[in-house]
Amino acid sequence: MLKDKNAKMFREVTLSYTFFRQKDLSSEEIDAARDLKAGSEATDARLDGARSVEFENDAPRR
């Protein structure tokens, strides 16, 4: 949005998520999953007091 001249007027974005339970995951898939709580806590610590921050979407797409 910051690089899109047509989106510069927007100052707020509201996101909505729907989570679905994953079934039949192998133990390898479970072990490979990211620790979302630890990641959130690390991000919170990094953002605490920051004036601006850049994000990259590293979510895998399937």
Buried (B, 14 or more C-beta within 10 A) or exposed (E): EEEEEEEEEEEEEEEEEEEEEEEEEEEEEEEEEEEEEEEEEEEEEEEEEEEEEEEEEEEEEE
